[in-house]
Amino acid sequence: MSLKRIVLRDFVIVHALDLEFDNGFTVLTGETGAGKSILIDALQLVTGGRADVNLVREGCTKTEVCAEFDASPKQQAWLEEAGFDANDML
């Protein structure tokens, strides 16, 4: 399973971000304060991490964090057995 896309709205200091990933190796680089850790925090949140009110951008009432992963045939079968509509993306 690999991350294909992450979408943030009003998350910490990010107003809006829609980032797509291609197959292969991806590296996040940047200066201190560029937002690398914010992306990791968002990924932790969508994979079951604890939410905190401090993750909502200052002056906003809510945040949105969405991530899209590709699903292997084994994961698709498991989801179907559990009663979910399964396709090649989670």
C-alpha positions as CSV (number, residue, x, y, z in Angstrom):
1,M,0.0,0.0,0.0
2,S,1.4,3.4,-0.9
3,L,0.2,7.0,-0.4
4,K,-1.1,8.4,-3.7
5,R,-2.6,11.8,-2.5
6,I,-3.1,14.0,0.5
7,V,-5.4,16.9,0.8
8,L,-5.3,19.5,3.6
9,R,-7.7,22.3,4.3
10,D,-7.1,24.7,7.3
11,F,-4.6,22.3,8.9
12,V,-2.2,24.0,11.3
13,I,-0.7,26.8,9.1
14,V,-1.8,25.3,5.7
15,H,-4.8,27.1,4.1
16,A,-5.1,24.5,1.3
17,L,-2.9,21.8,-0.2
18,D,-3.6,19.0,-2.7
19,L,-0.5,16.9,-3.2
20,E,-0.3,13.9,-5.5
21,F,2.4,11.3,-5.4
22,D,3.7,9.1,-8.3
23,N,5.0,5.6,-8.0
24,G,8.5,5.3,-6.7
25,F,10.6,7.1,-4.2
26,T,9.5,10.5,-2.8
27,V,11.6,12.8,-0.6
28,L,10.3,15.7,1.4
29,T,13.0,18.4,1.7
30,G,12.9,22.1,2.8
31,E,14.2,24.6,5.2
32,T,13.2,24.6,8.9
33,G,9.6,25.8,9.1
34,A,8.7,24.8,5.5
35,G,6.0,22.4,6.7
36,K,7.6,18.9,6.4
37,S,6.5,17.9,9.9
38,I,2.9,19.2,9.2
39,L,2.6,16.7,6.4
40,I,3.7,13.9,8.7
41,D,1.2,15.1,11.4
42,A,-1.6,15.0,8.8
43,L,-0.6,11.5,7.7
44,Q,-0.6,10.4,11.3
45,L,-4.1,11.8,11.8
46,V,-5.6,10.0,8.8
47,T,-4.0,6.7,9.9
48,G,-5.6,6.8,13.4
49,G,-3.5,9.3,15.4
50,R,-5.1,11.5,18.0
51,A,-6.7,14.7,16.9
52,D,-6.2,17.9,18.8
53,V,-7.9,21.3,18.5
54,N,-4.5,22.9,17.9
55,L,-4.5,21.2,14.5
56,V,-7.2,23.6,13.3
57,R,-5.8,26.6,11.6
58,E,-6.1,29.8,13.7
59,G,-9.3,31.6,12.9
60,C,-11.0,28.6,11.4
61,T,-13.8,26.4,12.8
62,K,-12.7,23.1,11.3
63,T,-9.9,21.3,9.4
64,E,-10.1,18.7,6.7
65,V,-7.5,16.0,6.1
66,C,-7.9,13.4,3.4
67,A,-5.5,10.8,2.1
68,E,-5.8,8.3,-0.7
69,F,-3.8,5.0,-0.8
70,D,-3.7,2.3,-3.4
71,A,-5.1,-1.0,-2.2
72,S,-3.6,-4.4,-3.0
73,P,-5.9,-7.3,-4.2
74,K,-5.5,-8.9,-0.7
75,Q,-6.7,-5.7,1.0
76,Q,-9.6,-5.4,-1.5
77,A,-10.7,-8.9,-0.6
78,W,-10.5,-8.2,3.1
79,L,-12.6,-5.1,2.7
80,E,-15.2,-6.9,0.6
81,E,-15.4,-9.7,3.3
82,A,-16.0,-7.0,5.9
83,G,-18.9,-5.5,3.9
84,F,-17.2,-2.5,2.3
85,D,-17.3,-1.5,-1.3
86,A,-13.7,-2.2,-2.4
87,N,-11.8,-0.9,-5.3
88,D,-8.1,-0.2,-6.0
89,M,-8.0,2.9,-3.9
90,L,-8.6,3.5,-0.2
